[in-house]
Amino acid sequence: MMRRWWRHVVSPSVRRTFPTATLQSITAAIAAGEQRHGGQVMFAVEADLPLTALWSGVTPRQAAERAFAQLRTWDTENNNGVLVYLLLADHAIEIVADRGLRPHVPASQWQAICAHLREGLLQGGDPASALVAAINEVSDVLAGHFPPSTRSDDDALPNAPQILG
């Protein structure tokens, strides 16, 4: 427990971890991916959780679900929003999919994308490349269930990364 608290107190800055060029690459990948499907993808990153959340035992999954609601990722025409969420202090990666995708995409498929992203980030390479690859994997999943013909003219969710906290 104390280790987790310490990680959150000394967590790295999101801006230092994800410079402007990386954030722009993520934005471009989301925009390009959404041309291939009728879903909506959002990326959010949080450096750490507030101490009250740590005290309450909030898990990274719960934090991701909170972000999903807070960012209104569910607010899409076909209920097909997907949030890729990173919590830097816990080295956690979560994907939260809206109810329109849950019956079609097993949790194991989202977990595999998280595992690929984790491997890409841990290999010490370019974080932008790992994140773009993960966003492309999410877009591939969405394209299989929501082809471009289901795309709305309204880009319901922002393509730019959301920095929380």
C-alpha positions in Angstrom: 0.0 0.0 0.0 2.8 2.5 0.9 4.6 1.7 -2.3 1.5 2.6 -4.3 1.1 5.9 -2.4 4.7 6.7 -3.0 4.4 6.1 -6.7 1.4 8.4 -6.9 3.3 11.1 -4.9 6.3 11.0 -7.2 4.6 10.1 -10.5 6.0 11.5 -13.7 4.5 14.5 -15.4 2.2 13.6 -18.3 3.7 16.5 -20.3 7.2 15.2 -19.8 6.2 11.6 -20.5 4.1 12.6 -23.6 5.6 15.6 -25.4 3.6 17.6 -27.9 4.8 15.5 -30.8 3.6 12.3 -29.2 0.2 13.8 -28.4 -0.1 14.9 -32.0 0.7 11.4 -33.3 -2.0 10.0 -31.1 -4.5 12.6 -32.3 -3.6 11.8 -35.9 -3.9 8.0 -35.3 -7.4 8.4 -33.8 -8.6 10.7 -36.6 -7.2 8.3 -39.3 -8.7 5.2 -37.5 -12.1 6.8 -37.3 -12.1 7.1 -41.1 -12.0 3.2 -41.2 -15.0 2.6 -38.9 -18.1 4.0 -37.4 -16.9 4.0 -33.8 -15.3 6.6 -31.6 -11.9 6.3 -29.9 -10.6 8.4 -27.1 -7.3 8.3 -25.3 -6.8 9.6 -21.8 -3.8 9.7 -19.5 -3.5 10.5 -15.8 -0.3 10.9 -14.0 -1.7 9.9 -10.6 -4.8 9.6 -8.5 -5.7 12.0 -5.7 -4.8 10.7 -2.2 -8.5 10.4 -1.3 -8.9 7.9 -4.2 -5.9 6.0 -3.0 -7.2 6.0 0.5 -10.5 4.6 -0.8 -8.7 1.8 -2.7 -9.7 3.0 -6.2 -8.2 0.5 -8.7 -6.9 1.5 -12.1 -10.0 -0.1 -13.7 -12.3 2.0 -11.5 -10.3 5.1 -12.4 -10.7 4.2 -16.1 -14.4 3.7 -15.7 -14.7 7.0 -13.9 -12.8 8.7 -16.7 -15.0 6.9 -19.3 -18.1 8.5 -17.6 -16.4 11.9 -16.9 -15.3 12.3 -20.5 -18.7 11.1 -21.7 -17.1 8.4 -23.9 -20.5 6.7 -23.8 -22.1 9.7 -25.5 -22.0 8.3 -29.1 -24.9 7.6 -31.5 -24.3 3.9 -31.6 -22.9 3.4 -28.1 -19.6 2.4 -29.6 -17.1 4.6 -27.8 -13.8 3.1 -26.6 -11.5 4.7 -24.1 -7.8 3.8 -24.0 -6.7 4.9 -20.5 -3.2 5.1 -19.0 -2.5 5.7 -15.3 1.2 6.4 -15.2 1.8 6.0 -11.4 0.5 2.5 -11.5 1.8 1.6 -14.9 -1.7 0.6 -15.7 -3.4 0.4 -19.1 -7.1 -0.1 -19.3 -9.6 -0.2 -22.2 -13.2 0.6 -21.5 -15.7 -0.1 -24.3 -19.3 1.1 -24.4 -22.3 -1.1 -24.2 -22.7 -1.3 -28.0 -19.5 -3.2 -28.2 -19.6 -5.4 -25.1 -21.8 -8.2 -26.7 -19.5 -8.4 -29.7 -16.0 -8.0 -28.3 -14.8 -10.3 -25.5 -12.8 -8.8 -22.7 -9.9 -11.0 -23.7 -9.6 -9.1 -27.0 -9.3 -5.7 -25.2 -6.8 -7.3 -22.7 -4.6 -8.5 -25.6 -4.4 -4.9 -27.0 -3.5 -3.7 -23.5 -0.7 -6.4 -23.3 0.6 -5.4 -26.8 0.7 -1.7 -25.7 2.4 -2.6 -22.4 5.1 -4.6 -24.3 5.6 -1.7 -26.7 6.0 0.8 -23.9 8.3 -1.4 -21.8 10.6 -2.2 -24.7 12.0 1.3 -24.2 11.2 2.3 -27.7 9.1 5.2 -28.9 6.0 5.6 -26.8 4.2 7.3 -29.7 4.7 4.2 -31.9 3.4 1.9 -29.2 0.3 4.0 -28.6 -0.4 4.5 -32.4 -0.1 0.7 -32.8 -2.6 0.2 -30.0 -5.0 2.8 -31.4 -4.8 1.0 -34.8 -5.6 -2.3 -33.1 -8.7 -0.7 -31.4 -9.7 0.7 -34.8 -9.3 -2.7 -36.4 -11.7 -4.2 -33.8 -14.2 -1.3 -34.4 -14.0 -1.7 -38.2 -15.0 -5.3 -37.8 -18.2 -4.4 -36.0 -19.0 -0.9 -37.1 -17.9 -0.4 -40.8 -17.4 3.1 -42.2 -21.0 3.0 -43.5 -22.2 3.3 -39.9 -20.1 6.4 -39.3 -22.0 9.5 -38.1 -21.2 12.9 -39.5 -20.8 14.0 -36.0 -17.4 13.3 -34.5 -18.9 12.9 -31.1 -15.6 12.6 -29.1 -12.4 14.7 -29.3 -9.5 13.0 -31.1 -6.9 14.9 -29.0 -5.6 13.0 -26.0 -7.3 14.0 -22.7 -4.9 14.7 -19.9 -6.6 14.2 -16.6 -5.8 15.2 -13.1 
